[in-house]
Amino acid sequence: CFSAVACNKQNASKIAGTYKLSSMTMTVGGATVTLEAGKDFMGTQISEDTIVLVLKEDKTYEMTSALESDEDATVTGTWDFDGNSATSIILSDPEEASSEELSTTMTATIDGDKLTMTESTTIGEGDSAQTTEMTITFKKA
């Protein structure tokens, strides 16, 4: 290869697939909580099916979470490569588009069958703004 861009093949079919929860770490107001598949959290058994991310070749995604209530919560949106990277993507959720009071950014990196997604949500502005950071590690099913 003579060009870094030409060698960097962005192929949606290589990334597309079903990814299941390995672990999740959340930081809210300085407190950090970690959940791991196969372990108990506050009386709830966490499994790899607790959070499932499906990346589709048409660059849409669906993420289902059984954490928030008795019924599964599903988020859908689009994803695209981050710049020229073949292993970093940005996920967009049209329902959580940035507003003056709420801003959410979701990015992910793929390393083999491991996908690590980072979500940063800021509520409010200026000195009163509160940011929640969440990192979820998935394994391709």
N, C-alpha and C positions, 0 to 999 in steps of 0.2 A: 504494500500500500504506500502511496506517495502523499496522501492527504489524510489528516486526522479525521476530517469530516467524512470523507469517502470510506474510510475503514470502519467508521462508527455506524453500524447498520441498525437503524431503528426498525424493529420488526414487532408489530403488535401481537402477532401470533405466538412469539416466543414468551411474551409476558402474560398473555391471556391465560386464564385458568381460575380454579377455585383455590383460595388460600384460607386455611383454618388457624384459629388462635393458638399461639404458643404461650405468650405472656403479654401483659399490659401494665404499664406504669402511668399513674396520673399524679400530677402535682397541682394542688389548688391551695392558694394562700399559704404557701410554705410547707404544707403537709403532703407527704408522698405516700401513695398506696400502690402496692403491686399485686396483681392477680396472675396466677399461673394455671394453665390447663392441667387437670389431674389433681388439683388441690382444692381445699375447702376455703371459702371466703364468707365470713359472717353467716355461717349455716347454709350457704349455697354451694353446691358442687360445681366447680368451674370445669368445663370440658372444652375440647377443641371446637365443638359446635356452638359454643357460647357466642362467639363472633365469627362470622364467615364473610369473606370478601370475594366477590366474583368479578374479575376483570374480563371484559369481552373484547373480541377482536375489533369490533366497530367503535372502540374507545368509549364505551359506556361501562358503568360499574353498578353493582348492587351490593350493599353491605347490610347484613342482618345481625342484629344483636338481641340476645335473650336476657340481657342484664337489666334493662330498664323497667320491665314489668313482666306479668305472667304471659303476655302476648309478645311475639317477636316484633321488634321495631325495625323497619327497613328504610334505608336511605339509598336513593339512586342519584346518579349524576354522570358526569363525563370525566375522562382522564386524557392526558396527553403527555408526550415526552417533555422533559424539562430541558429546553434548549437543544443542544446537539447530543445530549446523553442518551445512550441506549439502555441505561439501567436506572435512571431517575425519572419519576413521573410526578405530575401535579394532578390532584383530584379536585374537582369542582362540584359543589352541591348547590344547585340553583335556589333551593329553599333557604340556604344560609348565606346568601350573597352578602357582601359587606354592606353595612349601613353605618350611620354615624355612631350608633351605640354598640354594634356587634360586628366583629371581624373574625373570620375563620380562615385559616390556611392549612391545607393538607398536602403533604408531600410524602413520597415513598421512594425507597431504594430497593433494588432487587439484586440479590447475590445468590446465584444458583436457585435453590428451591425456597430460599428465605426472603421474605418481603418485610421490611421495617417501615411502618407508616408513622409519621409524626404529625400531630394535629395541635395547632395553637389557636386558642380562642381568646379574644380580648373583648371584655364587656365594659362599656363606659369609655370616657375619654380623660386625658390629662392625669392629674394626681389621683383621681378616684377610679381610674381604670384597674380592672383585675384580670389577670391573664391565667388561663388554665392550659397546662401543657399535658399532652397525652402521647405516649409512644406505645404502639401495638406491634408485636412481632408475630408474623404469620408463617406457616409452613405450607408449601404448595401440596395440595392433596393428590 
